[in-house]
Amino acid sequence: MDYVYFPTTAIVSLLYTMENGSSAEMGLTGNDGVVGIALFMGGGTMPNRAVVQSAGGAVKMKARVLQDEFAKGGKFQYLLLRYTQALITQISQTAVCNRLHSVEQQLCRWLLLSHDRLNSDELIMTQELIAGMLGVRREGVTVAAGRLQDVGAISYVRGHIKILDRQTMEETVCECYRVVKEETERLLG
């Protein structure tokens, strides 16, 4: 890895792909974080991949510059470590959510986390891609999105998801979303 990326208006999913080609999202980052934590955590490589889920901008920094600045300690190192702690919380909570909660709750969590990192109420995302991110069948996403649309929380037309009623989504989502949101706010302000 030659660069680290700080998304500004993009959302990047961290995916793990199995030998059979199936994949699931472990976490996502946007204007709250960085892609390439292995560069400052000492790993150099990562067994997962980063995929842009919502196109937008990012600032890139050479790996060597990042590593030199991180080695100095100080505020930059402090912020990167706190972001990493927030990301670990998100990854852990995603594992719990995928195991214990309904597809509808998982979809709400994913949409709210994405919405928090965008400056827009609209996401451009197919049900097939969402199913891959959540590690569930596309039919499950279709049913869950249909329920959210029926209660007026979202509008979903041909890959365009619009958040219409965030409060309804927050009432529908499992506790996993709040755990991640509160920990991210606590660590990163």
Number of C-alpha atoms within 10 A of each C-alpha: 11 11 15 23 19 20 23 18 18 20 27 26 21 20 20 19 13 10 7 6 7 10 18 19 24 22 23 26 24 27 18 19 24 22 22 21 20 14 20 20 13 9 10 13 12 13 7 14 15 18 15 15 20 17 14 14 15 18 12 14 13 12 18 14 12 16 16 11 15 20 12 10 10 10 11 13 17 12 15 18 17 16 19 19 16 23 23 15 18 24 18 15 19 22 14 12 20 18 10 12 14 15 22 22 23 25 22 26 24 21 21 20 21 24 19 15 19 19 11 12 15 17 19 14 15 17 20 15 14 22 21 18 22 22 16 17 14 17 12 16 23 17 13 19 21 16 14 22 18 11 12 15 21 25 18 21 10 9 14 15 20 19 21 16 16 17 10 15 23 17 11 16 22 19 15 21 22 15 13 22 16 13 16 20 11 11 14 15 8
